[in-house]
Each structure stands twice: as structure tokens, then as C-alpha cells.
Amino acid sequence: MTQHVREKEPGTAPGASADADVPDRDVPPRRSEVREFIGLALAAGAGALFVLRPEFYAAGVHILATQAAALVH
């Protein structure tokens, strides 16, 4: 999963630009690890379902096409 750097780089001099506090550029703490995992799990499940049971994919396409046609009508 993706990781973000929250600390300044090692070897930077005190007072360097990486050490400056800019109030509008604060990076909020990352809280989306659970959402990222759920999204990956759903995508993997959909991919497995597409391979194992292609008739579900065909039924889903039929439902979407029917609803799109109903909107146009």
C-alpha cells in the first residue's frame, strides 16, 4: 500500500525549506488504509467473479443496458 512521508528528510540543515512550517501546506494524516483495502478486495472479488461465473457479468451488463435504455426512453 502507499506510504506518505511525514517527517523531514534526513541530512537537511536546520532552517531548510523542508523544515519550514507553512500553515496552508500541512498534510493531513492518512486515514484511508481501510478504504483502500476494501476497494482492492471488491476489485479482486469482481475479477474473480468475472472469471469463475461469467453469466453474472452478462446479467450485470444486461441490467445496466436495460436501465440506460429506460433513461433514454
SERO-4910 file (N, C-alpha, C, O; in steps of 0.05 Angstrom, whole numbers):
BEGIN
 pado doro    nc1    nc2    nc3   cac1   cac2   cac3    cc1    cc2    cc3    oc1    oc2    oc3
  Met    A     17    -23      0      0      0      0     18     25      0     42     23      6
  Thr    A      6     47     -6     21     71     -9     28     83     19     11     82     37
  Gln    A     52     93     21     60    106     46     69    135     40     81    140     20
  His    A     62    153     58     70    181     55     91    188     76     91    178     98
  Val    A    109    205     68    130    214     86    119    237    103    108    256     92
  Arg    A    121    234    129    111    255    147    133    270    162    128    290    174
  Glu    A    158    260    160    180    272    174    198    285    153    197    278    129
  Lys    A    214    304    162    232    318    144    254    298    136    260    279    150
  Glu    A    266    304    113    287    286    102    312    287    120    319    308    131
  Pro    A    325    264    123    350    263    138    372    278    124    373    278     99
  Gly    A    389    291    139    411    306    127    405    334    118    422    348    107
  Thr    A    381    344    124    374    372    117    384    390    139    384    383    163
  Ala    A    393    413    131    404    432    151    381    445    166    359    447    155
  Pro    A    385    452    192    364    466    207    357    492    192    374    507    184
  Gly    A    331    497    190    322    521    176    319    517    147    314    537    132
  Ala    A    323    493    136    320    489    108    290    489    100    273    490    118
  Ser    A    285    490     75    257    493     66    240    469     75    216    472     79
  Ala    A    252    445     78    236    422     88    229    425    117    212    411    127
  Asp    A    243    443    131    239    447    160    219    470    165    210    473    188
  Ala    A    212    485    145    195    509    149    166    500    154    156    481    141
  Asp    A    153    514    172    125    508    177    108    527    161    107    552    166
  Val    A     94    517    141     76    532    124     48    523    132     41    500    128
  Pro    A     32    542    144      6    533    154    -13    522    133    -30    505    139
  Asp    A    -12    532    108    -31    523     88    -22    497     75    -37    485     59
  Arg    A      2    487     80     12    464     67     15    440     85     31    422     80
  Asp    A      0    439    106      1    416    124    -12    392    111    -33    395     99
  Val    A      1    370    113    -10    345    102    -27    332    123    -16    325    144
  Pro    A    -53    327    118    -69    314    139    -61    285    142    -51    273    123
  Pro    A    -65    274    166    -58    246    170    -74    228    151    -98    233    146
  Arg    A    -61    208    142    -75    189    123    -93    170    138    -84    157    157
  Arg    A   -118    169    130   -137    151    144   -151    132    125   -171    120    132
  Ser    A   -141    130    101   -156    114     81   -145     86     76   -152     74     56
  Glu    A   -129     76     95   -118     49     91   -141     28     90   -140     10     74
  Val    A   -161     32    107   -183     13    108   -199     15     82   -207     -5     71
  Arg    A   -204     39     73   -220     43     49   -204     32     24   -216     21      6
  Glu    A   -178     36     24   -162     26      3   -163     -5      2   -165    -17    -19
  Phe    A   -161    -17     26   -163    -46     27   -190    -57     18   -191    -76      3
  Ile    A   -212    -43     26   -238    -52     18   -242    -49    -12   -253    -67    -25
  Gly    A   -232    -28    -23   -233    -24    -52   -218    -45    -67   -227    -56    -88
  Leu    A   -194    -52    -58   -178    -73    -71   -192   -100    -68   -192   -116    -87
  Ala    A   -204   -105    -45   -218   -131    -41   -242   -133    -59   -248   -154    -70
  Leu    A   -257   -111    -62   -280   -111    -80   -271   -115   -109   -284   -130   -124
  Ala    A   -250   -102   -117   -240   -105   -145   -230   -133   -149   -236   -145   -171
  Ala    A   -216   -145   -130   -207   -173   -133   -231   -192   -134   -231   -211   -149
  Gly    A   -251   -187   -117   -275   -204   -117   -290   -202   -144   -299   -222   -154
  Ala    A   -292   -178   -155   -305   -175   -180   -290   -189   -203   -301   -201   -220
  Gly    A   -263   -187   -201   -247   -200   -221   -250   -230   -220   -252   -244   -240
  Ala    A   -250   -241   -195   -253   -270   -192   -281   -279   -201   -284   -300   -213
  Leu    A   -301   -263   -195   -328   -270   -203   -331   -269   -233   -345   -286   -245
  Phe    A   -317   -250   -246   -317   -249   -276   -305   -274   -288   -315   -283   -309
  Val    A   -284   -284   -276   -270   -308   -287   -286   -333   -280   -290   -350   -298
  Leu    A   -296   -335   -256   -309   -360   -247   -338   -363   -257   -347   -384   -264
  Arg    A   -352   -341   -257   -381   -341   -264   -387   -319   -284   -398   -299   -277
  Pro    A   -380   -323   -310   -384   -302   -330   -414   -295   -335   -420   -274   -345
  Glu    A   -432   -313   -327   -460   -307   -331   -470   -284   -313   -488   -269   -320
  Phe    A   -457   -280   -290   -463   -257   -273   -455   -231   -286   -469   -211   -284
  Tyr    A   -432   -232   -300   -423   -208   -314   -442   -202   -336   -450   -178   -340
  Ala    A   -451   -222   -351   -470   -217   -373   -497   -206   -362   -509   -189   -374
  Ala    A   -506   -217   -339   -530   -207   -327   -527   -178   -318   -546   -162   -321
  Gly    A   -504   -171   -307   -499   -144   -299   -499   -124   -322   -510   -102   -320
  Val    A   -487   -132   -344   -487   -116   -368   -515   -113   -379   -522    -91   -388
  His    A   -530   -134   -378   -558   -132   -387   -574   -113   -370   -590    -97   -380
  Ile    A   -571   -114   -344   -585    -96   -326   -578    -67   -331   -595    -49   -333
  Leu    A   -551    -62   -334   -543    -34   -340   -553    -24   -366   -561     -1   -369
  Ala    A   -553    -41   -387   -563    -33   -413   -593    -28   -412   -602     -9   -425
  Thr    A   -607    -44   -397   -636    -40   -395   -643    -14   -381   -661      1   -389
  Gln    A   -628     -8   -359   -632     17   -345   -625     42   -362   -638     62   -361
  Ala    A   -603     39   -377   -595     61   -394   -616     66   -416   -622     89   -423
  Ala    A   -627     45   -427   -647     47   -448   -673     60   -436   -687     75   -449
  Ala    A   -679     53   -411   -703     64   -398   -699     94   -393   -719    109   -395
  Leu    A   -675    103   -387   -670    131   -384   -673    147   -410   -682    169   -410
  Val    A   -664    135   -432   -666    148   -458   -695    149   -467   -703    168   -480
  His    A   -709    128   -461   -737    126   -470   -753    147   -456   -777    148   -460
***
